């Protein structure tokens, strides 16, 4: 997901990616490319500590569901941002999103 968005950002125009924490986790090393090539990518991360989309599966509530599907990582993404030299702002409500995006545009 990150790598696809970075490919789109090679036009050096503001590019936005809306993704979940588990998707971002699987493509973290793509963030190194953003810094190397000075790409303008803003990631809007929905961090629900795992694959929340899998909560809609009929297997929800089964014995090993959390281990097999939700796969909580417990990551602090501010640390991930620091690792790759990215900016980071955490918001707590949807009302905070527009003002934050206005600052990065």
N, C-alpha and C positions, 0 to 999 in steps of 0.2 A: 504494500500500500504506500509506504513512504517512498520507495524507489520510483513508483509510477508518478507520484506527485512531484518528485524532484525532476523527473524527465520533463514534465509539463512546465516546471519553473525555469528550464533552461532558456526560455525566451526573455528572462530577466524582468518579467512583469510580476506584480504581486500574485501569489498563488496560495490557495487555501486548501487544507486537507482537514476533513472532519473524520475522525476515526476513534476506535475504541482502544482501551489500554492493551488488550491481548493482541490485537492486530499490530499496534505499534511495537510491542515487545518482540514480535517475530521479525521485525525489520529495523531494529535499532541501529545497526551498523550503517544503514543508508544515511543516517544523520551526518556521518563523517563527510559524505559527498557534498552536502549543503554548505558546509564550512569551507571545504577545499575549493569549491567553485563559486563561492559567494552568491548562492541562490536565495531568492526572496520567497521563502516558504513559511507560512504561518500554519501551525498545526493546532486544531481545536480538538482537544482530547477529552473523550467521555471516559473517565476513570471510575469504573464500578468494581475494580479489583477482580477482574476475571472476565470470562466470556459470558456476559449477561444475556446475550442473544440466545444462548443455549437454554435459558430458563423456559423457552417456549416449546422445547422438545417434550414428547410424551414420556421420555425417560426421567424427567424431573422427579425428584423424590425417591429415586431408587438408591440402593445401598451405596454404590460407588460413583454416584452422579458428580459430586463435587470434585473428586479426584480425576475422573475421566473427562468431564466436560467444562466445568467452570474454571478449573485450573488457576486459582488465585495465585498471583505472583507477589503481592505485598510490596510492590516497588514504589519508591518515592520518586516521582518523575522530575522533581526539581533537581535531584541529584543526577538524573540522566541528562537533563538540559545542561547542567554545569559540566558534565563529562565531555559533551560535544560542543561546548562554547555557545550554546543557544540561550536566548532570552527565555524567561519563564514567568508567567503570571497565573496564579490560581484564583479561580472565581468560585463563589459558593451559590450563586443563583443566576438564572438566565438574564435577569435585568442588568447584570454586570458585564455581559458579553459585548454589547454594542460599544460602550465607552472604551473597553480594552482594545477592541478591533480598530477603533478610530485612531488609537495611539500608534498602532503598528503599521497602518496603511501609508 
